[in-house]
Amino acid sequence: MQNYALVTRIHVLTAIKIHDQRGAEEFLAEHGIEERGDLVLVERGKRYDYRALLAFAHGKATGTTPEATGIGEDRIKVLTDLGFTVASAYELDRPAGSRAATRVPGSPRATTPRTTTPRPSRAAAPKAPVKPEPEIKLCPSCYTQLPASGQCDFCD
């Protein structure tokens, strides 16, 4: 039984580093993947087979590496919950203007990118009136605070 809840972002980043060091073909062959799938993990502009990365990361987290070919699309949520982007390679290869808003199963709903427009400067909201600090009266000879009576208790 695989426990993907133990996989952390560090495990996946380690898998990416090993993938880059060994090369894609060797890394995929090591995990029994002969053909790349349509869904890829995109990190820093590079594309990775999400199944091989998740199998490696699971092996680092638990000590048992599952068959990468047995990892289904239902496990994409593990990667998206860790902050990774999993997308369709087909959609990524299409020109930007012709891309339809598609949603990868298990990923958050696609939203339209927000454009930032400069806001007109607003005048500062009026602040609540500040109470003046109370004036402390001191005895002119010993410089202690005078009581409400105005007579110093020490200098009678």
C-alpha positions, 0 to 999 in steps of 0.5 A: 500500500502506497502512502503518498501523504509522506511525499514532500516537496523536497522529495520531488525536488530531489527527484528533479535534481536526479532526473537532470543529473542522469538524463531523462532517458536513463531516469525514465528507463530506471522507473520502467517508463518506455513512453512519455505520457501526455501529462508533465510536471513543469518546473522552472521551464522544464518538463518532467514525466510526473509518474517517474518523479512521483515514483522516485519521491515516494521511494525516498519518502517511504523506502518502497518505490512503486511501479511508475506505470501504475501511478494514475492521474488520480495522484496528480493531486499529490503534486499540485498540493505540494505547489507543482504545476502538472499540465498537458504537454499537448496544451503546452505545445499549442500556440498561446492564442489557440489554447483553450482553458483546459483543466487537468484532473485533480488540479485546481480550477483554471482562472483567467490571469489577472492584469494589474492596472495602476490604481489611482492614488487615494487620499489618506483616510482621515485618522481618528483624533488622537487624544493628547497625552496628559500633562504630568505636573512635577514638584519644582523642588524634588521633581516627583509627580504631584498628586491630584491635590497639587501638593507634594507629599515629600516637600511640605 
